[in-house]
């Protein structure tokens, strides 16, 4: 019997994924799901053929340069791969793959939840019920923002942005978007394209950030661009934390320039800017975008499919480097 490839798995993965790993590979598993440091990742890869990391792992150039020559593929359990120094991997001839497509709907669902939760002051209302501060119904009690019929700007009209637009149309929202390139008419479905994000922002009662994390998008939502939004606008982010300038967003929420924000991702998570926790008008979730059993299983299976192809001598279907 041929020797199974050895895979170092940095975090605990869903049971169904673990079963497939054990069937087809010789996995080194993280039983207690602790966060491994760079040295532990390097040590865990000793004699391994593959590395299966997660977004919480910082696979830096230093880590990659210390990996043994036996490691030929890094199959990340994520769509984003900004946690991996792909240039360092390329220089060493290590293939990097990701898991696109399978988390589109789950993340778009969360983006819509952020829109509704932020607009309707859901976290404030939930705390009132739990803390027994909910009083009698009042005509002016807990007034919020109507979602139906409003203008939604989507920054980044890829798979998730398009899936969000589909959901928003059920609320009769008017879709505006900015993207690196204009979509075909059958994909736009009446959405208004803006070649410059700055031209879109004045039309956004709601702004959803759905772009990838790149050097170009880092700090996109800064004070200058927030000022371009209509007064009382709502911002939601289900993409990546660094797209937002935290200080600028917090200042806009405190001043009332923005009615609310809904956030599922943060810079430095889980160690987020603590000032967010003090804002009543911040609807905060703990990076739940892909957190359904079906989606996480699909992500794991896609990572395995990339490794399956490589070790079968074929091109991995989701190679990024």
Rosetta silent file (secondary structure, phi, psi, omega in degrees, C-alpha in Angstrom):
SEQUENCE: XXXXXXXXXXXXXXXXXXXXXXXXXXXXXXXXXXXXXXXXXXXXXXXXXXXXXXXXXXXXXXXXXXXXXXXXXXXXXXXXXXXXXXXXXXXXXXXXXXXXXXXXXXXXXXXXXXXXXXXXXXXXXXXXXXXXXXXXXXXXXXXXXXXXXXXXXXXXXXXXXXXXXXXXXXXXXXXXXXXXXXXXXXXXXXXXXXXXXXXXXXXXXXXXXXXXXXXXXXXXXXXXXXXXXXXXXXXXXXXXXXXXXXXXXXXXXXXXXXXXXXXXXXXXXXXXXXXXXXXXXXXXXXXXXXXXXXXXXXXXXXXXXXXXXXXXXXXXXXXXX
SCORE:     score description
SCORE:     0.000 S_00000001
   1 L     0.000  134.238  179.818    0.000    0.000    0.000 S_00000001
   2 L   -66.902  144.779  179.523    1.314    3.438   -0.935 S_00000001
   3 L   -68.005  133.023  178.338    2.244    5.688    1.952 S_00000001
   4 L   -74.234  142.618  175.902   -0.389    8.291    2.662 S_00000001
   5 L   -62.670  142.466  178.828    0.729   11.940    2.494 S_00000001
   6 E   -91.243  129.954 -178.372    1.334   13.525    5.882 S_00000001
   7 E  -124.808  126.280  172.265   -0.677   16.708    6.550 S_00000001
   8 E   -90.951  119.979 -177.582   -0.196   19.106    9.447 S_00000001
   9 E  -106.861  117.046 -169.295   -3.614   20.588   10.319 S_00000001
  10 L   -74.357  -27.528 -177.292   -3.265   23.744   12.396 S_00000001
  11 L  -131.484  165.553  175.561   -6.771   23.863   13.924 S_00000001
  12 L   -70.846  128.340 -178.851   -9.560   21.461   14.810 S_00000001
  13 L  -109.513  164.915 -177.631  -11.723   20.969   11.711 S_00000001
  14 L   -55.985  153.700 -175.159  -15.310   19.639   11.465 S_00000001
  15 H   -56.491  -41.880 -178.229  -15.807   15.948   12.140 S_00000001
  16 H   -63.660  -35.817  178.376  -16.742   15.119    8.558 S_00000001
  17 H   -71.090  -40.726  177.814  -13.548   16.752    7.317 S_00000001
  18 H   -60.058  -40.750  179.673  -11.491   14.945    9.949 S_00000001
  19 H   -61.262  -42.367  178.658  -12.943   11.623    8.815 S_00000001
  20 H   -68.538  -36.958  176.361  -11.872   12.261    5.238 S_00000001
  21 H   -59.475  -46.822 -178.168   -8.448   13.365    6.392 S_00000001
  22 H   -67.090  -30.468  179.956   -7.998   10.132    8.327 S_00000001
  23 H   -71.412  -42.612 -169.417   -9.234    8.082    5.386 S_00000001
  24 H  -107.695  -12.183 -174.679   -6.992    9.566    2.724 S_00000001
  25 L  -136.984  175.848  170.125   -4.057   11.098    4.604 S_00000001
  26 E  -109.818   89.408 -173.113   -1.924   10.786    7.667 S_00000001
  27 E   -85.115  146.400  168.799   -3.079   13.892    9.512 S_00000001
  28 E  -106.305  110.148 -168.149   -1.431   15.552   12.472 S_00000001
  29 L  -102.379  156.968  178.484   -4.404   17.061   14.268 S_00000001
  30 L  -102.796   89.964 -171.166   -4.896   19.847   16.792 S_00000001
  31 L   -64.251  -36.300 -176.312   -7.056   18.056   19.375 S_00000001
  32 L  -100.148    4.619  174.410   -7.610   21.012   21.720 S_00000001
  33 L    59.963   32.475  176.065   -7.928   23.638   18.945 S_00000001
  34 L   -75.471  162.105  179.022   -5.287   25.946   20.400 S_00000001
  35 L   -85.501  110.459 -179.248   -3.749   28.689   18.270 S_00000001
  36 L   -77.993  142.642  173.843   -0.326   27.457   17.137 S_00000001
  37 L   -83.211  176.255 -177.944    2.519   29.902   16.783 S_00000001
  38 H   -59.758  -41.983 -179.547    4.901   29.997   13.868 S_00000001
  39 H   -64.003  -36.679  179.084    7.480   27.763   15.529 S_00000001
  40 H   -68.566  -36.966  177.254    4.817   25.148   16.270 S_00000001
  41 H   -62.818  -44.823  179.610    3.654   25.200   12.656 S_00000001
  42 H   -62.449  -44.512 -179.928    7.222   24.659   11.471 S_00000001
  43 H   -65.046  -39.313 -179.841    7.752   21.853   13.972 S_00000001
  44 H   -66.671  -22.430 -179.350    4.446   20.230   13.062 S_00000001
  45 L   -89.169    0.799  179.933    5.464   20.176    9.420 S_00000001
  46 L   -58.361  119.230 -179.537    8.638   18.176   10.066 S_00000001
  47 L    74.720    4.727 -178.586    8.499   15.343    7.548 S_00000001
  48 L   -85.593  159.275  178.710    5.043   16.471    6.360 S_00000001
  49 L  -101.532  -19.766 -175.513    3.941   16.724    2.759 S_00000001
  50 E  -150.946  156.163  175.870    1.282   19.406    3.183 S_00000001
  51 E  -122.627  128.988  176.760    0.121   22.174    5.490 S_00000001
  52 E  -116.390   91.574 -178.685   -3.579   22.868    6.050 S_00000001
  53 L   -94.663  174.844  177.147   -3.792   26.241    7.831 S_00000001
  54 L  -124.231  170.227 -177.592   -6.706   28.508    8.756 S_00000001
  55 L   -59.940  -20.591 -179.864   -7.096   32.311    8.594 S_00000001
  56 L   -76.678  -11.815 -177.275   -5.914   32.596   12.209 S_00000001
  57 L   -91.619  129.254  177.868   -2.476   31.253   11.247 S_00000001
  58 L   -93.167   92.539 -179.365    0.173   33.750   10.213 S_00000001
  59 E   -89.020   77.466 -174.088    2.073   31.804    7.574 S_00000001
  60 L   -77.630  173.916  176.179    4.702   34.491    7.166 S_00000001
  61 H   -59.828  -38.356  179.645    7.790   34.503    4.985 S_00000001
  62 H   -62.750  -43.622  178.156    9.807   33.498    8.043 S_00000001
  63 H   -63.262  -47.458 -177.645    7.542   30.478    8.649 S_00000001
  64 H   -61.940  -40.305 -178.711    7.591   29.472    4.991 S_00000001
  65 H   -69.201  -18.818  178.631   11.355   29.762    4.736 S_00000001
  66 H   -94.767   -8.176 -179.997   11.701   27.429    7.725 S_00000001
  67 L   -65.177  145.365  177.864    9.343   24.766    6.371 S_00000001
  68 L   -66.936  155.863 -179.762   11.026   21.500    5.418 S_00000001
  69 L   -61.613  -18.020 -178.473   11.529   20.762    1.726 S_00000001
  70 L   -68.611  -24.270 -178.908    8.986   17.947    2.065 S_00000001
  71 L   -76.755  117.791 -176.090    6.087   20.441    2.240 S_00000001
  72 L  -112.145  -15.347 -177.224    4.847   20.945   -1.305 S_00000001
  73 E  -146.387  138.310  172.096    1.380   22.448   -0.840 S_00000001
  74 E  -113.696  107.971 -177.046   -0.356   24.846    1.550 S_00000001
  75 E  -105.926   93.114 -174.432   -4.117   24.250    1.270 S_00000001
  76 L   -74.342  142.989  179.058   -5.731   26.972    3.349 S_00000001
  77 L   -87.171   64.039 -176.103   -9.131   26.423    4.960 S_00000001
  78 L  -175.211  161.602  170.534  -10.410   29.789    3.707 S_00000001
  79 L   -81.199  -49.648  178.510  -11.174   31.887    0.668 S_00000001
  80 L   -69.508  148.702  178.893   -8.881   34.701    1.731 S_00000001
  81 L  -135.821   25.443  178.353   -5.172   34.003    1.751 S_00000001
  82 L   -69.684  -13.645  176.951   -3.752   37.272    3.031 S_00000001
  83 L   -80.849   -2.590  179.742   -2.500   35.350    6.086 S_00000001
  84 E  -115.332  132.508  175.098   -0.058   33.530    3.825 S_00000001
  85 L   -79.816   92.733 -173.809    3.002   35.164    2.279 S_00000001
  86 H   -68.183  -28.622  178.252    2.317   33.894   -1.221 S_00000001
  87 H   -67.099  -40.142  178.091    5.477   35.451   -2.637 S_00000001
  88 H   -66.185  -38.802  178.201    7.610   33.509   -0.169 S_00000001
  89 H   -64.385  -43.818  179.959    5.695   30.338   -1.041 S_00000001
  90 H   -61.764  -41.141 -179.476    6.179   30.927   -4.753 S_00000001
  91 H   -62.012  -28.807 -179.834    9.895   31.513   -4.259 S_00000001
  92 L   -95.708    1.774  179.284   10.160   28.107   -2.599 S_00000001
  93 L    74.076   24.113  179.025    8.012   26.374   -5.187 S_00000001
  94 L   -95.253  127.735  178.028    5.210   25.659   -2.703 S_00000001
  95 E   -75.543  140.481  174.264    1.695   25.616   -4.134 S_00000001
  96 E  -121.217  132.081  177.700   -0.989   27.629   -2.295 S_00000001
  97 E  -127.759  161.714  177.632   -4.702   26.901   -2.722 S_00000001
  98 L  -133.794 -169.913 -173.874   -7.908   28.338   -1.250 S_00000001
  99 L  -129.244   67.757 -179.128  -11.629   27.464   -0.997 S_00000001
 100 L   -74.137  169.774  172.523  -13.739   29.845   -3.114 S_00000001
 101 L    78.063  -41.408 -168.728  -17.437   29.616   -3.978 S_00000001
 102 L   -75.249  -16.366 -178.950  -18.605   27.436   -1.079 S_00000001
 103 L  -108.667   10.314 -176.809  -19.123   30.210    1.488 S_00000001
 104 H   -56.851  -54.494 -175.117  -20.820   32.746   -0.767 S_00000001
 105 H   -66.858  -41.797 -178.687  -24.382   32.242    0.464 S_00000001
 106 H   -62.510  -40.918 -179.369  -23.503   31.913    4.143 S_00000001
 107 H   -72.308  -37.561  176.655  -21.504   35.152    4.096 S_00000001
 108 H   -64.157  -36.202  175.313  -24.170   36.995    2.112 S_00000001
 109 H   -59.259  -44.554 -179.753  -26.718   35.874    4.717 S_00000001
 110 H   -65.869  -38.409  177.925  -24.561   37.418    7.439 S_00000001
 111 H   -60.806  -40.962  178.404  -24.185   40.640    5.441 S_00000001
 112 H   -68.504  -37.038  175.817  -27.971   40.879    5.213 S_00000001
 113 H   -61.485  -40.463  178.469  -28.237   40.125    8.936 S_00000001
 114 H   -62.930  -41.775  178.263  -25.810   42.970    9.619 S_00000001
 115 H   -60.596  -49.815 -178.055  -27.929   45.333    7.540 S_00000001
 116 H   -68.432  -43.629 -177.902  -31.121   44.376    9.345 S_00000001
 117 H   -64.224  -41.972  179.436  -29.548   44.151   12.789 S_00000001
 118 H   -69.858  -42.975 -176.835  -27.833   47.524   12.550 S_00000001
 119 H   -66.810  -38.313 -173.899  -30.820   49.283   11.000 S_00000001
 120 L   -99.720   11.923  174.436  -33.367   47.902   13.463 S_00000001
 121 L    57.101   43.582 -173.109  -31.173   48.246   16.592 S_00000001
 122 H   -63.416  -42.211 -177.599  -31.363   44.521   17.212 S_00000001
 123 H   -68.516  -36.025  176.568  -28.526   44.248   19.709 S_00000001
 124 H   -63.195  -45.600 -179.084  -29.914   47.132   21.773 S_00000001
 125 H   -64.180  -40.585 -179.899  -33.352   45.548   21.834 S_00000001
 126 H   -63.594  -39.640  178.532  -31.991   42.128   22.755 S_00000001
 127 H   -65.927  -36.598  178.966  -30.055   43.621   25.686 S_00000001
 128 H   -61.404  -41.751  179.390  -33.179   45.403   26.913 S_00000001
 129 H   -66.924  -45.684 -178.339  -35.057   42.114   27.080 S_00000001
 130 H   -67.013  -37.741 -175.994  -32.202   40.264   28.787 S_00000001
 131 L   -89.388    3.223  178.823  -31.455   43.088   31.222 S_00000001
 132 L    59.170   37.288  176.507  -35.139   43.652   32.085 S_00000001
 133 L  -106.809    7.085 -179.936  -34.991   47.294   31.000 S_00000001
 134 L   -76.952  118.275  179.803  -37.745   46.900   28.418 S_00000001
 135 L   -99.436 -163.638 -179.319  -40.616   49.184   29.350 S_00000001
 136 L   -66.813  151.059  176.429  -44.069   49.711   27.960 S_00000001
 137 L   -56.038  138.707  179.684  -44.523   50.175   24.214 S_00000001
 138 L  -136.667  143.661 -178.835  -44.108   53.828   23.231 S_00000001
 139 L   -57.475  -28.298 -179.708  -44.778   55.627   19.939 S_00000001
 140 L  -109.963   13.421 -177.482  -41.214   56.945   19.908 S_00000001
 141 L   -76.529  133.770  173.318  -39.565   53.936   21.500 S_00000001
 142 L    51.020   42.540  178.553  -36.535   52.337   19.778 S_00000001
 143 L   -63.026  139.805 -174.773  -37.056   54.196   16.515 S_00000001
 144 L  -138.033 -163.232 -174.903  -34.834   52.786   13.808 S_00000001
 145 L  -107.644  130.172  176.153  -34.182   52.871   10.059 S_00000001
 146 L   -71.396  133.111 -178.770  -36.521   51.326    7.490 S_00000001
 147 L   -90.638  -43.493 -174.576  -34.629   48.963    5.186 S_00000001
 148 L   -56.682  130.372  175.738  -37.191   48.325    2.440 S_00000001
 149 L    83.444   -3.183 -178.025  -36.761   50.540   -0.601 S_00000001
 150 L   -81.482  169.837 -179.477  -33.492   52.121    0.512 S_00000001
 151 E   -91.708  127.559  178.381  -30.307   52.467   -1.540 S_00000001
 152 E  -114.309  121.530  173.847  -27.602   49.861   -0.937 S_00000001
 153 E   -97.909  132.193  179.989  -24.061   50.455   -2.121 S_00000001
 154 E  -116.515  117.605  178.850  -21.878   47.369   -2.493 S_00000001
 155 E   -96.027   98.760 -176.109  -18.121   47.858   -2.546 S_00000001
 156 L   107.668   92.772 -173.454  -16.851   44.748   -4.296 S_00000001
 157 L  -102.548   53.412  173.578  -19.373   43.025   -6.559 S_00000001
 158 L   -84.858 -151.383 -176.827  -17.844   39.567   -6.650 S_00000001
 159 H   -58.188  -48.126 -176.565  -19.630   36.352   -5.716 S_00000001
 160 H   -70.570  -41.615  178.104  -20.631   37.522   -2.233 S_00000001
 161 H   -59.203  -42.293  178.469  -21.551   41.031   -3.350 S_00000001
 162 H   -66.959  -37.906  177.793  -23.819   39.620   -6.050 S_00000001
 163 H   -66.569  -36.746  175.819  -25.406   37.194   -3.581 S_00000001
 164 H   -65.499  -42.826  178.811  -26.061   40.080   -1.194 S_00000001
 165 H   -58.433  -40.331  178.090  -27.637   42.101   -4.005 S_00000001
 166 H   -59.047  -43.935  179.369  -29.970   39.180   -4.708 S_00000001
 167 H   -68.158  -41.301 -177.221  -31.101   39.177   -1.069 S_00000001
 168 H   -65.926  -30.889  178.378  -31.416   42.953   -0.917 S_00000001
 169 H   -63.511  -26.280  176.212  -33.702   42.984   -3.963 S_00000001
 170 L   -66.598  -18.536  175.957  -36.216   41.011   -1.892 S_00000001
 171 L  -101.401   15.756  179.974  -36.398   44.156    0.259 S_00000001
 172 L    57.305   29.762  178.235  -36.859   46.324   -2.849 S_00000001
 173 L   -76.410  146.254  176.908  -33.494   47.940   -2.222 S_00000001
 174 E   -90.511  122.489 -171.925  -31.920   49.941   -5.033 S_00000001
 175 E   -96.471  126.335  169.533  -28.477   48.492   -5.752 S_00000001
 176 E  -118.245  150.479  179.581  -25.430   50.600   -6.514 S_00000001
 177 E  -152.182  153.439  171.341  -21.973   49.071   -6.793 S_00000001
 178 E  -123.578  134.531 -177.553  -18.314   49.722   -7.345 S_00000001
 179 L  -149.083  163.258  178.401  -16.087   46.998   -8.707 S_00000001
 180 L   -62.138  -30.196  176.231  -12.778   46.723  -10.520 S_00000001
 181 L  -143.117  153.949 -178.675  -14.762   46.043  -13.679 S_00000001
 182 L   -73.651  141.754  177.978  -18.391   46.409  -14.666 S_00000001
 183 L   -76.976  158.460  172.367  -20.541   43.280  -14.594 S_00000001
 184 L   -65.592  151.762 -177.233  -22.390   41.950  -17.615 S_00000001
 185 H   -53.414  -36.703 -178.313  -26.012   43.159  -17.785 S_00000001
 186 H   -69.988  -21.009  175.488  -27.387   39.746  -16.839 S_00000001
 187 H   -90.699  -33.207  177.993  -25.317   39.860  -13.648 S_00000001
 188 H   -63.112  -43.274 -178.165  -26.012   43.517  -12.874 S_00000001
 189 L    51.198   44.697  176.264  -29.788   42.971  -12.947 S_00000001
 190 L    89.505   -3.596  177.653  -30.402   46.687  -12.946 S_00000001
 191 L   -65.860  148.471 -178.203  -27.742   47.638  -10.397 S_00000001
 192 E   -93.238  121.569 -179.419  -26.072   50.979  -11.007 S_00000001
 193 E   -87.982  137.247  174.122  -22.334   50.759  -11.689 S_00000001
 194 L  -124.009  119.222 -178.222  -19.957   53.440  -10.442 S_00000001
 195 L   -66.173  -28.130  177.385  -16.426   53.315  -11.822 S_00000001
 196 L  -115.281  131.523  178.344  -15.191   55.280   -8.775 S_00000001
 197 H   -57.964  -36.824 -177.856  -16.210   54.319   -5.256 S_00000001
 198 H   -62.042  -29.204  177.519  -16.286   57.996   -4.363 S_00000001
 199 H   -75.872  -24.942  179.723  -19.042   58.544   -6.922 S_00000001
 200 H   -79.552  -36.347 -169.269  -21.112   55.745   -5.374 S_00000001
 201 H   -55.057  -40.429  178.819  -20.868   56.803   -1.742 S_00000001
 202 L   -63.458  -13.622 -178.522  -23.336   59.749   -1.872 S_00000001
 203 L   -99.737   12.812 -172.469  -25.981   57.267   -3.093 S_00000001
 204 L  -107.404  100.694  166.941  -25.570   54.848   -0.173 S_00000001
 205 L   -69.030  -32.964  173.069  -28.188   54.802    2.555 S_00000001
 206 E  -127.210  140.682  174.739  -26.442   51.520    3.350 S_00000001
 207 E  -124.638  122.260  177.455  -22.862   50.641    2.424 S_00000001
 208 E  -111.694  128.641  178.972  -21.733   47.019    2.453 S_00000001
 209 E   -93.521  116.978 -176.387  -18.039   46.177    2.208 S_00000001
 210 L  -134.987   24.500 -178.238  -17.568   42.966    0.224 S_00000001
 211 L   -92.348  161.791  173.754  -14.153   43.368   -1.368 S_00000001
 212 L   -72.718  160.601  176.347  -11.066   41.212   -0.786 S_00000001
 213 L   -84.619  113.703  178.969   -8.348   42.427    1.558 S_00000001
 214 L  -137.499  166.541  175.165   -5.552   43.837   -0.581 S_00000001
 215 L   -56.221  -31.498 -178.740   -3.047   46.675   -0.178 S_00000001
 216 L   -73.635  -30.869 -178.273   -5.389   48.762   -2.342 S_00000001
 217 L   -94.328   -9.663 -179.727   -8.456   48.185   -0.159 S_00000001
 218 L   -60.455  127.772  179.869   -6.687   48.510    3.204 S_00000001
 219 L    69.058   19.821 -178.341   -8.130   51.486    5.083 S_00000001
 220 L   -54.314  -50.956 -176.108  -10.628   52.159    2.295 S_00000001
 221 E   -83.811   85.920 -179.520  -13.371   53.367    4.629 S_00000001
 222 L  -107.070 -176.532 -176.008  -11.602   56.375    6.111 S_00000001
 223 H   -61.032  -39.765 -177.886  -12.861   59.699    7.410 S_00000001
 224 H   -64.145  -41.542 -178.436  -12.862   61.324    3.977 S_00000001
 225 H   -76.314  -34.006  174.794  -15.005   58.610    2.417 S_00000001
 226 H   -60.153  -37.932  179.893  -17.348   58.410    5.405 S_00000001
 227 H   -63.284  -23.522  179.366  -17.958   62.132    4.929 S_00000001
 228 H   -78.284  -16.986  179.420  -19.191   61.372    1.389 S_00000001
 229 L   -73.897  153.050  174.692  -21.971   59.136    2.710 S_00000001
 230 L   -61.312  148.840  174.481  -25.415   60.624    3.402 S_00000001
 231 L   -59.347  136.265  179.507  -25.970   61.675    6.990 S_00000001
 232 L    83.589    9.747  178.492  -27.494   58.795    8.928 S_00000001
 233 E   -67.934  165.602  179.117  -26.114   56.110    6.622 S_00000001
 234 E  -123.911  133.978 -179.362  -25.382   52.602    7.861 S_00000001
 235 E  -113.657  135.486  173.887  -22.133   50.717    7.172 S_00000001
 236 E  -129.432  146.443 -179.167  -21.713   46.947    7.325 S_00000001
 237 E  -135.086  112.410  174.560  -18.544   44.890    6.927 S_00000001
 238 L  -119.230   16.048 -175.903  -18.528   41.130    6.359 S_00000001
 239 L   -97.734  -85.722  178.431  -15.294   41.105    4.345 S_00000001
 240 L  -146.174  143.658 -175.869  -12.107   41.881    6.283 S_00000001
 241 H   -58.801  -45.616 -174.813  -11.404   44.198    9.214 S_00000001
 242 H   -63.536   -7.946  175.673   -8.496   46.186    7.756 S_00000001
 243 H   -66.868  -21.628 -176.598  -10.750   47.593    5.022 S_00000001
 244 E  -105.430  135.797  168.195  -12.080   49.934    7.726 S_00000001
 245 L   -82.282  103.145 -173.525  -10.234   52.729    9.505 S_00000001
 246 H   -56.328  -45.270 -176.599  -11.497   51.927   13.001 S_00000001
 247 H   -62.680  -39.319  179.618  -10.880   55.362   14.472 S_00000001
 248 H   -67.567  -41.421 -179.648  -12.757   57.058   11.633 S_00000001
 249 H   -67.563  -43.764  179.185  -15.709   54.684   11.884 S_00000001
 250 H   -61.682  -42.111  179.061  -15.930   54.979   15.661 S_00000001
 251 H   -62.085  -40.426 -179.323  -15.812   58.769   15.438 S_00000001
 252 H   -69.230  -33.466  177.679  -18.628   58.769   12.857 S_00000001
 253 H   -71.483  -37.646 -179.754  -20.772   56.479   15.020 S_00000001
 254 H   -72.329  -36.191 -176.646  -20.223   58.654   18.090 S_00000001
 255 H   -77.457  -20.172 -175.515  -20.909   61.917   16.273 S_00000001
 256 L    93.506   -0.347  175.100  -24.120   60.692   14.665 S_00000001
 257 L   -56.941  -42.837  174.364  -22.796   61.077   11.128 S_00000001
 258 E  -104.487  140.448  177.104  -23.619   57.371   10.777 S_00000001
 259 E   -70.497  -41.983 -176.430  -26.775   55.918   12.281 S_00000001
 260 E  -165.828  170.567  172.881  -25.174   52.549   12.926 S_00000001
 261 E  -139.076  147.339  174.021  -22.668   49.948   11.803 S_00000001
 262 E  -121.628  121.162 -172.777  -22.860   46.187   11.557 S_00000001
 263 E  -127.186  132.779  174.224  -19.536   44.371   11.825 S_00000001
 264 L  -116.237  -10.781 -177.209  -18.597   40.719   11.546 S_00000001
 265 L  -135.660  152.744 -172.507  -14.868   41.242   10.950 S_00000001
 266 L  -149.425  153.655  170.525  -12.248   43.393   12.651 S_00000001
 267 L   -69.297  130.893  176.355   -8.622   44.373   12.530 S_00000001
 268 L    74.401   13.411 -176.825   -6.656   42.246   14.972 S_00000001
 269 L   -56.633  144.530    7.172   -9.605   40.009   15.797 S_00000001
 270 L   -83.550    0.887  179.575  -10.453   38.689   18.320 S_00000001
 271 L   -86.808   74.578 -174.753   -8.615   41.583   19.994 S_00000001
 272 L   -77.713  167.153  173.640  -10.825   44.251   18.457 S_00000001
 273 L   -58.533  117.300 -173.291  -10.718   47.966   19.136 S_00000001
 274 H   -63.851  -19.006 -178.244  -12.354   48.016   22.614 S_00000001
 275 H   -67.514  -22.655  176.503  -14.210   51.253   21.875 S_00000001
 276 H   -61.290  -35.732 -175.053  -16.624   49.345   19.637 S_00000001
 277 H   -66.224  -21.056 -178.274  -17.994   47.544   22.683 S_00000001
 278 H   -90.842   -2.456 -175.766  -19.143   50.827   24.215 S_00000001
 279 L   -95.157  116.924  177.894  -21.156   51.912   21.176 S_00000001
 280 L   -63.557  -28.997 -175.974  -24.883   51.222   21.376 S_00000001
 281 L   -95.331   22.684  172.729  -25.153   51.750   17.607 S_00000001
 282 E  -112.768  117.073  178.645  -22.606   49.070   16.720 S_00000001
 283 E   -94.257  110.388 -167.103  -24.125   45.669   15.917 S_00000001
 284 E  -115.089  129.455  175.378  -21.223   43.273   16.500 S_00000001
 285 L  -122.946  152.988 -175.475  -20.815   39.626   15.498 S_00000001
 286 L   -92.880   63.101  176.874  -17.770   37.355   16.078 S_00000001
 287 L    51.929   63.495 -176.923  -16.768   36.568   12.467 S_00000001
 288 L   -97.329    3.102 -170.942  -19.703   34.271   11.745 S_00000001
 289 L   -43.718  -51.012 -176.416  -19.698   34.689    7.956 S_00000001
 290 L  -103.399   11.572 -168.842  -19.001   31.072    7.028 S_00000001
 291 L   -83.709   62.777  164.180  -20.061   29.528   10.336 S_00000001
 292 L  -120.852  152.282 -179.366  -22.632   26.982    9.258 S_00000001
 293 H   -57.618  -44.130 -178.251  -21.969   23.265    9.434 S_00000001
 294 H   -62.179  -42.067 -176.505  -22.667   22.854    5.740 S_00000001
 295 H   -71.083  -44.789 -179.401  -20.331   25.673    4.743 S_00000001
 296 H   -65.641  -36.107  173.983  -17.421   24.704    6.982 S_00000001
 297 H   -61.285  -45.670 -178.487  -17.680   21.099    5.770 S_00000001
 298 H   -63.213  -37.185  177.182  -17.650   22.319    2.177 S_00000001
 299 H   -63.495  -45.612  179.371  -14.605   24.495    2.873 S_00000001
 300 H   -63.108  -42.325  179.876  -12.745   21.565    4.371 S_00000001
 301 H   -63.937  -37.128 -179.771  -13.695   19.264    1.510 S_00000001
 302 H   -68.411  -38.117  175.591  -12.517   21.850   -1.017 S_00000001
 303 H   -61.249  -41.421  178.543   -9.165   22.140    0.762 S_00000001
 304 H   -67.496  -37.187  178.297   -8.888   18.349    0.602 S_00000001
 305 H   -62.997  -36.095  175.829   -9.866   18.317   -3.073 S_00000001
 306 H   -63.698  -43.163  177.866   -6.991   20.677   -3.777 S_00000001
 307 H   -69.290  -39.938  178.405   -4.605   18.319   -1.999 S_00000001
 308 H   -54.407  -47.454 -177.917   -6.188   15.263   -3.634 S_00000001
 309 H   -62.919  -45.831 -177.683   -5.503   16.723   -7.061 S_00000001
 310 H   -59.827  -49.222 -176.203   -1.936   17.661   -6.240 S_00000001
 311 H   -73.597  -10.917  173.106   -0.994   14.261   -4.827 S_00000001
 312 L   -92.902    4.368  178.940   -2.673   12.602   -7.821 S_00000001
 313 L    80.608   19.252  179.914   -0.359   14.533  -10.112 S_00000001
 314 L  -112.133  168.266  178.618   -3.064   16.920  -11.308 S_00000001
 315 L   -76.108  126.287  176.399   -3.468   20.683  -11.141 S_00000001
 316 L   -60.440  135.859 -174.719   -5.258   21.758   -7.930 S_00000001
 317 L   -67.909  -21.150 -175.710   -8.568   23.362   -8.960 S_00000001
 318 L  -125.432   49.006 -179.460   -8.186   26.382   -6.670 S_00000001
 319 E   -77.774  130.968  175.363   -4.531   27.260   -6.957 S_00000001
 320 L  -106.659  -21.802  174.942   -3.643   30.875   -6.137 S_00000001
 321 L  -142.702    0.000    0.000    0.161   30.425   -6.384 S_00000001
